[in-house]
């Protein structure tokens, strides 16, 4: 296990805190980082599709499956961060509206 610094906003994680800005600190094994990489990639794929769909004005946000995909990947990402995060990360994620 190693300390890893995750930036959900930038879709990246860092091995050193001074590399860039980050939001969450976790203790994770390489396998967990592979999962985080995959979640970031999937989220970016859904976001790309949603970007193009956003130019079609007659499909509302709540009926767009790509937006549902983005939301689901984000929830999964926060679940992983909550599982491996430090106390501060866990406390913050527990305040998010979708946390149960």
Secondary structure, 3 states (H helix, E strand, C coil): CEEEEEECCCCEEECCCCCCCCCEEEEECHHHHHHHHHHHHHHHHHHHHHHHHCCCCCCCHHHCHHHHHHHHHHHHHHHHHHHHECHHHHHHHHCCCCCC
